Amino acid sequence: MLVVHPEFKINGKAYTSESLLSYAEELKLSNEAYVKEIGIFFRTWLNAKDYIVVQTSGSTGAPKPIKLYKKHMINSALATGNYFNALEGTKALLCLSASYIAGKMMLVRAMVLGWDIHIKPPSTNPIGTNEKYDFAAMVPMQVQQSLNNLNQIKTLIIGGAPLATTIRNQLLQKTTACYVTYGMTETCTHVAIKKITVNNTAPYKALADVTIRQDERMCLVINAPKIISEPIITNDIVEIIAPNKFKWLGRYDSVINSGGIKLFPEQIEQKLSSQIATRFFVAGIPDEVLGEKLILIIESDTLFTLNYNTLDVPLLKYEQPKEVFFLSKFIETSTGKIQRKETLQLLNIDS
């Protein structure tokens, strides 16, 4: 059985490996799905196997079950603790589902580093009025809904989806040290981190013992022997700035070739996010002249007009969508991510 850190606590109460195993059985009987999932994970973590089985998010291919070795997850937790100096005694907030790697790794960090982890439902606004935390992890939707209470967290890591420009600008007004992360299930969550600063062009910095390179597609290849058994080839096009620093440009499988110009939807969406409050994305559809035509799809029941000239960061002429479509509801995954291809099919246009 793996030994937990002697300072490990849940909601202020200390647990050993043995008492945590008993507590996990109680959690498994809960009627709350998120609580039950935590109990199941503790049981899995403390069993005799040297790995756990998790479902990938699809970052490096079709979603599939994979093995994550516990020694790699422990090393990932140690790397995060050292990077943020979040060592024993850290009061942390868990407001992500333990069904997925981000939530699981918060629990692993707590057990390995000796944190006092406080468990809350994975709601959109998980911070109570008088609660203070040293460390937390959230997805952008939670960050947006928690802005009023965010100063109660010293250090916040954000992942799972792109961060809109409007939210990023609001975070700059907070005392919280905010970071966006790069990683995936296969790498036990993040392997690179970027602090949110006024200079939004800053690159991601890889954690200790993580090296990076590009393949022939200009996609990121990650080598991190302490957390993965072999290098991971991603579909993320990057610009290598230094041996441990890179700028993320977009997804290889989403690049749009319009009139011979390569357009990165993610970069265009980042610019548009300062003017569109609802969910949206851009895509390319077949066009006889351009090859692919850039379009914008907005999740809204109300039609409205955009003024590209008033964006915080202006669009280049060829980055401006040729058509705009509105849908009342996007198709999404179980984790709330937009399924772009499936949503695009709702428009009944060739794509």
PyMOL commands that set and color helices and strands:
alter all, ss='L'
color gray80, all
select helices_A, chain A and resi 17-28+33-45+70-84+101-113+140-145+147-152+165-171+185-187+252-254+265-272+308-310+317-319+340-345
alter helices_A, ss='H'
color red, helices_A
select strands_A, chain A and resi 9-10+13-14+51-55+65-69+91-94+116-119+133-138+153-158+177-184+189-195+204-206+211-214+219-223+232-242+245-251+256-258+261-263+280-287+291-299+323-327
alter strands_A, ss='S'
color yellow, strands_A
deselect
rebuild
show_as cartoon
